[in-house]
Amino acid sequence: MEEPRPEIPPKAPLIREVRWEGEVDGYEEVTLIVGRGEIACRYYPVSGAYIGAIWVGGVGGDWDTPASDLYPRLCEELINDGIASLRVRFRYPTALDEAVYDVMAGVSFLEMEGIAKMALIGHSFGGAVAIQSAARSEAVKTVITLSTQSQGADLVSELSPDCSILLIHGEKDKVLPPDSSRVVYGVAHEPKKLIILQGNGHSLDKSADKVRELIYDWIISRLEPPKSS
């Protein structure tokens, strides 16, 4: 029997307060106070930016990142292209509806910061979270999933027509087989792309530099930030 979809508010939750905790290692520690609690984030701001990206991990929670610290590396690199980034730490990293709520709060925060076009990037469980969140926001113009699960990713068919998707998966993934990404890819509309990396497991560490290059190029091509003078 197919599991019912979680009931999630269709719009981003109201942020009651933003608590700025201070700068650490090139990012701002930010806490979003919302109706369901407090969401810890790491914000890589860019003055005057209107393009942004949100990065989430999997059921491991905390600040987990695939591909050898991929997330902090790209968050820092994209600053030079005028793209702000927000890493979101799930309050409950195994609850899909709560994780989507957290990401939607992140979307709301970036909109408050003047961001109009966004990319959502998620690893494993976070891939389904990114897809569900993107289906609920017109501001999201591209989704990137890494070793995504297929469960909960059925909303990929409801992404807005101008929202693209890139799926990357390891050919030797023993946690979530590459067929998980193939299923999602089959349901997604164009523009879409599926890349299976040979010799890689769930974390994609073996091809970390390749993954970084693929994601960077995809974000730049799909969100088209202004060229620096």
Rosetta blueprint (number, residue, H / E / L):
1 M L
2 E L
3 E L
4 P L
5 R L
6 P L
7 E L
8 I L
9 P L
10 P L
11 K L
12 A L
13 P L
14 L L
15 I E
16 R E
17 E E
18 V E
19 R E
20 W E
21 E E
22 G E
23 E E
24 V E
25 D L
26 G L
27 Y E
28 E E
29 E E
30 V E
31 T E
32 L E
33 I E
34 V E
35 G L
36 R L
37 G E
38 E E
39 I E
40 A E
41 C E
42 R E
43 Y E
44 Y E
45 P L
46 V L
47 S L
48 G L
49 A L
50 Y L
51 I E
52 G E
53 A E
54 I E
55 W E
56 V E
57 G L
58 G L
59 V L
60 G L
61 G L
62 D L
63 W L
64 D L
65 T L
66 P L
67 A L
68 S L
69 D L
70 L H
71 Y H
72 P H
73 R H
74 L H
75 C H
76 E H
77 E H
78 L H
79 I H
80 N L
81 D L
82 G L
83 I E
84 A E
85 S E
86 L E
87 R E
88 V E
89 R L
90 F L
91 R L
92 Y L
93 P L
94 T L
95 A L
96 L H
97 D H
98 E H
99 A H
100 V H
101 Y H
102 D H
103 V H
104 M H
105 A H
106 G H
107 V H
108 S H
109 F H
110 L H
111 E H
112 M H
113 E L
114 G L
115 I L
116 A L
117 K E
118 M E
119 A E
120 L E
121 I E
122 G E
123 H E
124 S L
125 F H
126 G H
127 G H
128 A H
129 V H
130 A H
131 I H
132 Q H
133 S H
134 A H
135 A L
136 R L
137 S L
138 E L
139 A L
140 V E
141 K E
142 T E
143 V E
144 I E
145 T E
146 L E
147 S L
148 T L
149 Q L
150 S L
151 Q L
152 G L
153 A L
154 D H
155 L H
156 V H
157 S H
158 E H
159 L L
160 S L
161 P L
162 D L
163 C L
164 S E
165 I E
166 L E
167 L E
168 I E
169 H E
170 G E
171 E L
172 K L
173 D L
174 K L
175 V L
176 L L
177 P L
178 P L
179 D H
180 S H
181 S H
182 R H
183 V H
184 V H
185 Y H
186 G H
187 V H
188 A L
189 H L
190 E L
191 P L
192 K E
193 K E
194 L E
195 I E
196 I E
197 L E
198 Q L
199 G L
200 N L
201 G L
202 H L
203 S L
204 L L
205 D H
206 K H
207 S H
208 A H
209 D H
210 K H
211 V H
212 R H
213 E H
214 L H
215 I H
216 Y H
217 D H
218 W H
219 I H
220 I H
221 S H
222 R H
223 L H
224 E L
225 P L
226 P L
227 K L
228 S L
229 S L
